[in-house]
């Protein structure tokens, strides 16, 4: 088994914290890993990335070649696109849609979303909004870790154990915020995967999922089925666009009427 992961974002977003939690979960699972990092944290806004290579055999190199990554996990949408050339044809992009506008020539958001949302295997979340709901804006990165979890070769329990270990010294409130954030991200990712598996267009899934206020538990199957039916209708694309443009949080059971 070999699994190559790129984690990306900008300084201050907790990219290396995500990588550290994943590293400890890999070790707890008895697997092998190698990791390389690019630090851009001298001031907030510098690009930060980590390459994490996972295997059941010793790993020789910490570098990931073009077309080799199974996932690009990003806490910032433009940083997700920076690494798409590394992605396998069947790889996943898991990205926050919240921009960190850190350069003068940051692309227009409509153009950025158009490119990002065209990816065939994409989980796109408003992690900043979900983090606030979980209890702290600082757990935005943990939302994204939760969104990646189902696609990683590790159990969710391993990640939750590492989150408890890492944040226990900060008190119960911070631990609970991180666990809730992780579970919200996981619920969102599983919901997005179910929509894609049902044949809903990737762009529609991205726009709708990023507007749903997920709970720290799985969306009931009946709600998933209702959303699948609604988003396979002829007006799915304009519906998704309108929901995305309004920028209001939807309850998972608030399926728009036909």
C-alpha positions as MATLAB code, in Angstrom:
seq = 'XXXXXXXXXXXXXXXXXXXXXXXXXXXXXXXXXXXXXXXXXXXXXXXXXXXXXXXXXXXXXXXXXXXXXXXXXXXXXXXXXXXXXXXXXXXXXXXXXXXXXXXXXXXXXXXXXXXXXXXXXXXXXXXXXXXXXXXXXXXXXXXXXXXXXXXXXXXXXXXXXXXXXXXXXXXXXXXXXXXXXXXXXXXXXXXXXXXXXXXXXXXXXXXXXXXXXXXXXXXXXXXXXXXXXXXXXXXXXXXXXXXXXXXXXXXXXXXXXX';
ca = [
       0.000    0.000    0.000;
       1.290    3.445   -0.964;
      -0.521    6.730   -0.414;
       0.947   10.156   -1.193;
      -0.654   13.249    0.329;
      -0.032   16.963   -0.205;
      -1.183   19.308    2.590;
      -1.169   23.007    1.719;
      -2.228   26.456    2.840;
      -0.650   29.671    4.049;
       1.159   30.658    7.207;
      -0.977   30.616   10.331;
      -3.610   28.214    9.031;
      -2.315   25.138   10.838;
      -1.053   23.207    7.817;
       1.807   21.617    9.739;
      -0.522   20.805   12.630;
      -2.654   18.792   10.194;
       0.463   17.015    8.938;
       1.599   16.318   12.500;
      -1.721   14.750   13.498;
      -1.647   12.592   10.366;
       1.964   11.573   11.075;
       1.126   10.430   14.603;
      -1.941    8.540   13.343;
       0.238    6.768   10.759;
       2.713    5.788   13.467;
      -0.120    4.536   15.709;
      -1.387    2.400   12.822;
       2.015    0.737   12.477;
       2.633    2.122    8.991;
       5.716    3.776    7.501;
       5.965    7.431    6.505;
       8.226   10.167    5.273;
       7.423   13.870    5.285;
       8.924   17.012    3.809;
       7.833   20.577    4.569;
       7.983   24.033    3.022;
       7.699   26.785    5.636;
       6.280   30.179    4.725;
       5.530   31.346    8.227;
       7.986   34.228    8.654;
       4.875   36.340    8.275;
       1.264   35.299    7.904;
       0.484   34.680    4.267;
       3.582   32.785    3.186;
       2.835   29.517    1.423;
       3.164   26.393    3.583;
       3.033   22.790    2.408;
       3.867   19.286    3.564;
       4.338   16.125    1.525;
       3.290   13.040    3.506;
       4.095    9.626    2.033;
       2.393    6.611    3.656;
       3.194    2.947    3.026;
       3.147   -0.488    4.581;
       6.799   -0.738    3.485;
       9.757    1.544    4.268;
       9.590    4.779    2.253;
      12.771    5.756    0.392;
      12.033    9.373   -0.548;
       9.967   12.209    0.903;
       9.257   13.760   -2.514;
       6.038   13.355   -4.524;
       6.317   13.410   -8.300;
       3.853   14.789  -10.817;
       0.774   12.593  -11.113;
       1.569   10.599   -7.955;
      -0.487   12.212   -5.143;
      -3.675   10.493   -4.023;
      -4.932   13.712   -2.416;
      -4.315   17.430   -2.242;
      -5.667   18.653    1.099;
      -5.732   22.441    1.352;
      -6.909   25.030    3.871;
      -6.950   27.681    1.114;
      -8.475   27.384   -2.384;
      -5.714   28.950   -4.486;
      -3.119   26.827   -2.669;
      -5.142   23.730   -3.603;
      -4.787   24.609   -7.282;
      -1.045   25.193   -6.897;
      -0.477   21.447   -6.453;
      -2.954   19.898   -8.886;
      -0.159   18.808  -11.235;
       0.944   16.374   -8.525;
      -2.476   14.695   -8.385;
      -3.181   11.222   -9.762;
      -5.965   10.992  -12.376;
      -8.165    9.359   -9.722;
      -6.964   11.585   -6.870;
      -9.072   13.801   -4.616;
      -8.914   17.504   -3.862;
     -10.185   18.419   -0.396;
     -10.235   22.193    0.004;
     -11.617   25.041    2.049;
     -13.287   27.687   -0.126;
     -12.317   30.513    2.254;
      -9.682   32.694    0.538;
      -6.618   34.096    2.264;
      -5.933   37.031   -0.055;
      -2.221   37.397    0.560;
      -0.960   38.678   -2.792;
      -1.867   41.697   -4.920;
      -2.705   39.585   -7.968;
      -4.920   37.061   -6.170;
      -7.350   35.816   -8.865;
     -11.015   36.869   -8.923;
     -13.014   34.493   -6.760;
     -15.518   33.582   -9.479;
     -12.679   32.492  -11.772;
     -10.948   30.608   -8.970;
     -14.109   28.724   -8.009;
     -14.868   27.895  -11.635;
     -11.528   26.116  -11.973;
     -11.573   24.470   -8.535;
     -15.169   23.264   -8.788;
     -14.507   21.601  -12.141;
     -12.331   18.953  -10.443;
     -14.098   15.568  -10.797;
     -13.309   14.323   -7.268;
     -13.632   17.335   -4.988;
     -14.739   18.033   -1.435;
     -15.160   21.821   -1.081;
     -16.179   23.223    2.307;
     -16.657   26.569    4.005;
     -14.384   25.429    6.820;
     -14.244   28.861    8.463;
     -18.010   28.854    8.991;
     -17.970   25.249   10.189;
     -15.137   25.990   12.621;
     -17.127   28.801   14.221;
     -20.056   26.421   14.633;
     -17.737   23.827   16.190;
     -16.631   26.314   18.832;
     -13.543   28.156   17.568;
     -12.382   29.690   14.289;
      -8.966   28.225   15.130;
     -10.206   24.700   14.342;
     -10.651   25.477   10.638;
      -7.734   23.162    9.866;
      -9.323   20.359   11.887;
     -12.499   20.658    9.810;
     -10.345   20.023    6.748;
      -8.600   17.069    8.387;
     -12.034   15.573    9.054;
     -13.024   16.152    5.433;
      -9.932   14.253    4.278;
     -10.253   11.379    6.748;
     -12.540    9.057    4.772;
     -10.133    9.081    1.836;
      -7.007    8.356    3.904;
      -5.853    4.782    4.709;
      -6.407    5.341    8.443;
      -9.431    5.043   10.741;
     -11.213    8.158   12.051;
     -10.617    6.895   15.598;
      -6.848    7.222   15.122;
      -7.240   10.880   14.200;
      -9.582   11.616   17.091;
      -7.160    9.957   19.517;
      -4.346   12.159   18.236;
      -6.483   15.293   18.469;
      -7.287   14.499   22.101;
      -3.613   13.880   22.817;
      -2.501   17.080   21.117;
      -5.054   19.434   22.667;
      -5.661   17.872   26.088;
      -3.378   20.389   27.798;
      -5.572   23.221   26.466;
      -8.674   21.994   28.241;
     -11.932   20.245   27.519;
     -13.457   23.111   25.522;
     -10.650   23.095   22.953;
     -10.640   19.292   22.747;
     -14.391   19.254   22.142;
     -14.152   22.009   19.528;
     -11.556   20.001   17.607;
     -13.502   16.736   17.830;
     -16.692   18.470   16.681;
     -14.804   20.153   13.838;
     -13.301   16.840   12.738;
     -16.693   15.111   12.767;
     -18.371   17.967   10.868;
     -15.722   17.758    8.177;
     -16.103   13.990    8.018;
     -19.898   14.276    7.709;
     -19.514   16.818    4.902;
     -17.034   14.651    3.016;
     -19.185   11.544    3.230;
     -22.193   13.550    2.059;
     -20.229   14.956   -0.903;
     -18.933   11.495   -1.827;
     -22.479   10.093   -1.777;
     -23.713   12.852   -4.112;
     -20.830   12.297   -6.533;
     -21.388    8.519   -6.470;
     -25.040    9.112   -7.365;
     -23.969   11.026  -10.469;
     -24.437   14.619   -9.299;
     -22.097   16.988  -11.179;
     -18.944   17.963   -9.295;
     -19.594   21.700   -9.586;
     -23.117   21.259   -8.233;
     -21.837   19.184   -5.316;
     -19.147   21.756   -4.479;
     -21.530   24.705   -4.452;
     -24.211   22.942   -2.413;
     -21.988   21.165    0.121;
     -20.115   24.375    0.901;
     -23.404   25.974    1.964;
     -24.686   23.216    4.285;
     -24.292   23.584    8.054;
     -23.269   20.051    8.943;
     -23.581   18.601   12.411;
     -20.816   16.489   14.010;
     -22.616   13.343   12.893;
     -23.474   11.655    9.621;
     -26.301   13.067    7.514;
     -29.245   10.618    7.709;
     -29.576    8.354    4.647;
     -33.059    9.709    3.941;
     -31.651   13.249    3.661;
     -28.812   12.065    1.437;
     -31.312   10.319   -0.854;
     -33.529   13.420   -1.007;
     -30.587   15.648   -1.944;
     -29.435   13.173   -4.589;
     -32.868   13.156   -6.178;
     -33.102   16.966   -6.067;
     -29.625   17.542   -7.494;
     -30.142   15.129  -10.364;
     -33.036   17.232  -11.654;
     -32.636   19.411  -14.793;
     -32.399   22.669  -12.800;
     -29.648   21.421  -10.446;
     -26.917   23.700  -11.806;
     -28.869   26.999  -11.494;
     -30.200   25.889   -8.107;
     -26.671   25.223   -6.839;
     -25.479   28.549   -8.222;
     -28.288   30.411   -6.479;
     -27.639   28.677   -3.145;
     -23.948   29.469   -3.401;
     -24.565   33.115   -4.312;
     -26.875   33.724   -1.342;
     -24.179   32.495    1.065;
     -26.548   31.350    3.806;
     -26.143   28.197    5.840;
     -28.617   25.443    5.001;
     -29.729   22.688    7.332;
     -28.908   19.221    5.930;
     -32.616   18.393    5.912;
     -33.644   21.616    4.150;
     -33.832   20.096    0.669;
     -35.197   22.709   -1.782;
     -38.511   21.825   -3.362;
     -38.774   20.953   -7.023;
];
